[in-house]
Amino acid sequence: MSIETFESLSLTIGIGGLVLYMIYIMYKLAQESGAGRFGAAMIFLTLGLGIAGFAAKSVIQLIIEV
C-alpha cells in the first residue's frame, strides 16, 4: 500500500468518523435541551447544513476536477 492510498483512506475514514460523531452530538443536544420535534428538526437542519456543505464542496471539486 502506497503512502497516497493510505492517506486517502485515512482521510475518508477520519472525516466519516467525525461526521458520525457530529450527528451523535446533535442528537444528544436535541435530547438534553428538551427540544420538541420542531426544535430537534431545526438543530439537525442547521447543523446538518454544515455537513452537507462540506460534502457538496467535495462533489464540486470532483466535477470540475480541481
C-alpha positions as CSV (number, residue, x, y, z in Angstrom):
1,M,0.0,0.0,0.0
2,S,1.4,3.3,-1.0
3,I,1.5,6.4,1.1
4,E,-1.0,8.2,-1.1
5,T,-3.5,5.3,-0.8
6,F,-3.1,5.2,3.0
7,E,-3.5,9.0,3.3
8,S,-6.7,9.0,1.1
9,L,-8.2,6.0,3.0
10,S,-7.3,7.6,6.4
11,L,-8.8,10.9,5.4
12,T,-12.0,9.3,4.3
13,I,-12.4,7.2,7.4
14,G,-11.4,10.0,9.7
15,I,-13.8,12.5,8.2
16,G,-16.6,9.9,8.1
17,G,-16.0,9.2,11.8
18,L,-16.1,12.9,12.7
19,V,-19.3,13.4,10.7
20,L,-20.9,10.4,12.6
21,Y,-19.7,11.9,15.9
22,M,-21.2,15.3,15.0
23,I,-24.6,13.6,14.3
24,Y,-24.4,12.0,17.7
25,I,-23.6,15.3,19.3
26,M,-26.6,16.9,17.5
27,Y,-28.8,14.1,18.8
28,K,-27.6,14.5,22.4
29,L,-28.0,18.2,22.1
30,A,-31.6,17.9,21.0
31,Q,-32.3,15.3,23.6
32,E,-30.8,17.1,26.6
33,S,-32.1,20.6,25.7
34,G,-35.7,19.3,25.8
35,A,-36.3,20.5,22.2
36,G,-39.5,19.1,20.8
37,R,-39.8,17.7,17.3
38,F,-39.6,21.1,15.7
39,G,-36.6,22.1,17.7
40,A,-34.8,18.8,17.0
41,A,-35.6,19.2,13.3
42,M,-34.1,22.7,13.4
43,I,-31.0,21.5,15.2
44,F,-30.4,18.8,12.6
45,L,-31.3,21.1,9.7
46,T,-29.0,24.0,10.7
47,L,-26.0,22.0,11.9
48,G,-26.5,19.4,9.2
49,L,-26.2,22.1,6.5
50,G,-22.5,22.4,7.5
51,I,-22.0,18.7,6.8
52,A,-23.9,19.0,3.5
53,G,-21.8,22.0,2.5
54,F,-18.6,20.1,3.2
55,A,-19.9,17.1,1.1
56,A,-21.0,19.5,-1.7
57,K,-17.6,21.0,-1.8
58,S,-16.0,17.6,-2.4
59,V,-18.5,16.7,-5.1
60,I,-18.0,20.1,-6.9
61,Q,-14.2,19.5,-6.8
62,L,-14.7,16.1,-8.4
63,I,-17.0,17.5,-11.1
64,I,-14.7,20.4,-12.1
65,E,-11.6,18.2,-11.5
66,V,-9.5,20.6,-9.4
